[in-house]
Amino acid sequence: MSTRFAIVGMGFQGAGIAKIALSRGHELVGAVDIGPKVGKPVSEFVDGAVPSAIVHGSVADLVNLPEPPHFVLSAATIDDPEVELDLARPLLAAGIGYLTINPAVFELTPEQHAEIDALGRANNAGYGAVGMQDIWWVQLPTLAAAAISRLDEMRYHSRIDIDTLVGLEQFLRMGEAPLAEGEPHPMQDWPSVMGDPMLTAARRMNLTPGEMTTYHEEVLAEKDLYWERGDLHVKVGHVVGSRSTNTFETAEGVSWRGVVEAVILQEGQTSRDEYQIIGEPSVTVTLDPYPGNRLTNAAAVSRIPDVLEGAGVLDPETLPAPRFAPTVRFRESL
């Protein structure tokens, strides 16, 4: 018996996740999206879906399928946590597991956590926020830190090619002159894509993080360039992306600093991710080039066994490390 799944957000990322899940033996029975995709066969966007699978306009349609999915993977671009949770609630109430790669809900508020956890447990359905943050910014740094005797500082730095973050550019001021002093950054109210995983990593290491500060700024072109995907000529000194810096101290005296950039790559640059564990001894882990979106796709699929076997919120600070699983594992009740 195969496990059935559906995708929310049948775009570049959603199709990539679906392909990996299909290769692991899961059965794609539907999708949810908006606009002109609604009503079309899922097979138009990814090979291997069941013939009857179509793109629906609501998650309620998935619940009402003759054979509804056992779990749903969300790849939707949503910056409002409550909108994401509104997608999860009817699915959890119907006993359908929910995994999302949305960084806006990587850490829930205490009130959100209590509600979603209770809803999932009452209906034997798991809920988790996953992605490359789970493995690369939480699991791996905490594992590497276990090999040192004294920890003084954690430093993260990630530069991500904006061409792998399709849709993000609509929220930025690509190609425009820089903001005047005092003008608000367009992403200033967004949840922190790196900061929340750093807080989780600190707690996973039995540290007590203090209040985090987040600062957003625009990244400017070092010389004139042409952005092919956006068909945009960008002048030197104009906007090519965004940089967010997150910092906090723990009660134990460990300093944390994380910088993440989403940019048009300039001459000589690659997508690159690195974290430095400063202490005795110090350790640096670098991934260059950094295939962030592909890591996220595979990481989400690797968490499927956890959402099938769990109930309630799957807390990233206590979850075991995921494993590569070429064959499908099943919950006994399926």
N, C-alpha and C positions, 0 to 999 in steps of 0.2 A: 504494500500500500504506500503510495507516494503522498507527500504533504502538499497541499494546495496553497498557493500564495497569490497575492495581488500587489500591484505597484501603484502608489500615489505619486503622480508627477511623471508622466511618460515622455520625458525629454532625454537629453544627452546622458545625464547621470542615471536616471531611472532605467533606461534601456540597458546601460552598462551593468547595473546591479542585476537586472533580470537575466541577462545572458549568463552570468556566473551562477546564479541560483538554479537556472535550468540545467547547467552543466553538472550540478551536484545532484540532479535527480528530482528536484522539486517541480511541481506542475503549476504553470501560470494560467490562472482562470479568469483574470480580469485586471482592469486598471481604472484609475480615476484621474481626470484632468479637466481642463476648462476649454472653452472656445471651440474651434473647428475640429479638434481631435475627438470630441464626444460623439459616440455612436459608431466610430470607425472600428474595424477589427484590430485587435492588439497586434496581430501578425504583420500589420503595416509598419510597425515600429520596432518589433523584435521577432526574430524567427523562433519557432518552437512552442508558441502559446497554443492552448487547446483551440480547435476550430471555432468553438462557440464564444470565445473570450472577446469582449468588446471594451471600449473605453467608456466608462460611465461618468456622469456628472456629479455623483454624490457617493460618499462611502456607505450611505444607507442602502444603495443598490447592491453593494457587495454582500451585505448582511442577508439580503433577500434572495440571493442566488439559490437555485435548487441544491447546489453543492457549494456552499460558501467557503472562502479560504480559511485555512488554519491560522495563517498569520498574514500581516500586511507590512510591506516595506515602504516607507515614505521618503521620497527624494524631492519633495516639493520645496521651492524657494519661498520661505515664509519667515518674516522677521518678527512677527508677533507671536509670543509663546502660546497665548490663549487660542489663537486660530489653529495652531498645530494640535493643541490638546483637544480642541473641538472635533478634530478628525479622529483622534484616538478614542474618545469617550464612547460613542455608539458601538465601536468594534469591540472594545473591552467588555462592554455590557453584554455583548452577544457571545462572549467567550473566545474572541479572536485576538491573537497576540499582535503586538504592534511594535515595530522597530523604525526609528527615524534617524536620519543622518543630519538633522537640523541642529546646528550648534546653539540655537536660541533656547533649546530645552535640554541641553546637556546637563545642566544643574537646575532642578525645580525649586521653587520657593517651598518653605515648610508646608504651607497650606496646599499647594498643588501636589506635593509629594504625598501628603496624607490622603488626599482625595483619590488620586490615581492609583495609589497602592491599595487602598480599600476596594476600589472598583475592580481592579485586576484580581485581587485575592478572592473576592466574592464570586467571581465567574471563572476562576482557574485560568486566567489569561495573563501573560507576561507583557511588560512594557519596558522598552529600553531605548536610550539615545546613544548611538554608536558612530563609528567612522574611524578615520585615521587618527582622530584625537584620542580615542579609546586606546589604541595600540601604541602610537608613536609619541603622544604627549602625556600619557598616564602610565601605561604598563611598562614600556621599555625604560623610561627614566628611573622609575622606582626600582626596577630590577637591577639596573646598573648601579644605582646608589647603594644597594645592599652589599656591594663589593668594596666599599671604602670605609675607613674607620672614623673619619671626622668629616662632617658636612658643614660648609660655610655658606655656600651660595649656589643657586641653580639659575642658569641663564639659557633661555630659549631664543632662537632666531629662525624665522621661516620666511622665505621669499617664494611666492607662488605666481606662476604665469597666469595672467588674467584670462588667457585663452582657454584655460582648463576650468574656469569658473563662469561658464556661459550664463548670462543674465545679470551678473553682479554689476557690470558696467552701467546698467541703467540707473543705479543708485549713486553713481559717482559723476564727476564733472570732467569726463575724459576730453582732453584737448583744449580745455578752457584755461584762461589766465588764473593764477592762484587766488584763493580767497583773500579778501582784505582783512587786515588785523581786526579781530573781534567777531568776524562772521562765523556762524556755527558750521562745523563740519557736517556734511549730509548724513554721516553714519554715527553721529555722536550719541544717539539714543539706542543704538543696536546692542544686543548682548555681545559680550566679548568672546570671539571664536577661540582664542588661546587662553584667556584668563581663567575661564571656568575649568578647563582641563588642568591648569596648573594648581588651582585650589584643590581639585579632587586628588591630584598626585600628592600634594602636601599631606592631606588627611590620610591617604593610603600609606604614607610613610610615618604615620603616628605623630605628625606635627600638627600644630594648632595655628592655622593662618589668620592673620589680622585682616583689616579692611584693605581691599584692593583698590588701587587707583588706575584709571584707564585714560589714555590720552590719544586722540586721533589727529592725524595730520595728513596733508596731501603730499604725494611723491611727485617731483617735477622732473621733466626731461633734461638730461645733461647736454643734449644737442638736438637739432631737428631730426625727426624720424617719421616713418610711415607705419601705421598700424594696419596690417593687411585685413584682419578679420573685421575690424570696425570701419575699414575704408576711410581712414582718417589721417590727415597730415597734422602732426603735433609739433609746434614750435618749441625751441629751447626755452626752458623756464615755465612751460605749461604742464598741465596735469596729465600724468601717465598712470596714476593709481592712488592707493591709500595705504597708510601705515598706522598700526595701532600698537601702543606700548602699554604693558600691564606690569605693575609692580606691587609687591606686598612683603611684609616681614612676618615671620612666625614668632610665637611666644618663646620658642626655643632659640631664637637669634639667627635663623637661616633667612637670607635675603633671596627673593625670587624676582626675576625680571624676564619678561617675554616680549618679543617684537615680532609682529607678523605683517608682511607686506603682500598686497595683491596688486600686481603691476604689469604693464607692458614691458617685456624684457628688452633691455637696451643692449648695445653692443658688448659682447663678452659675458653677458649674464646668463645664468641658467636658473631654473627652479631649484631651490636648495633649502635643506632643513638641517639644523644643527642644535644640539644642546650640550652645554658644558656643565659638568658637576664639579664644583670647586671645593676642594678639601684635601684630605690626606688619604690616598693620593688623589689628584685631579684626573677626571676622565672626560674626553670629548667624543661624541658620536655624531658623525656627519653622513647625510644622504645627499649625494649630488651626482646626477640630477635627481630631483624629488618628484616622483609621479603621484602627487597628492590625491587627485581624483580617482586614480586607479587603486591606490591604497584604500581609500574610503569604500569603494565598491566591494573589494574583497573582504575588508574588515566587517562590513555590514552582514555579508553572507556568512562569515565565520561565527557570528553571534546568533544565527538562527537556532541552533540547538539550545542555547540558553533561554530564548524566548519561548520555545516549545515546551521546555522542561520546567520553566519557572512560572510563578504567579505573582502579580503585583509588580512594583518597580524594581528593575534590575539595577542596583546601585553600582556605578563604575568604580567606586572606591573599595568595594568589597568583592566584586565579581572576580572569579578566577581568570587567568589569562586565557584568551581564546586559542583554539588550535586550528591548524589546517585540517580540513576534513573532506577528503575527496568523495566519501560515501555518506549517504544521508543517515542520520540517527533519528529515532522516533521516540516520542513520548508514549508510554504504554496505553494511555487513554485514547490515542488517536485511532 
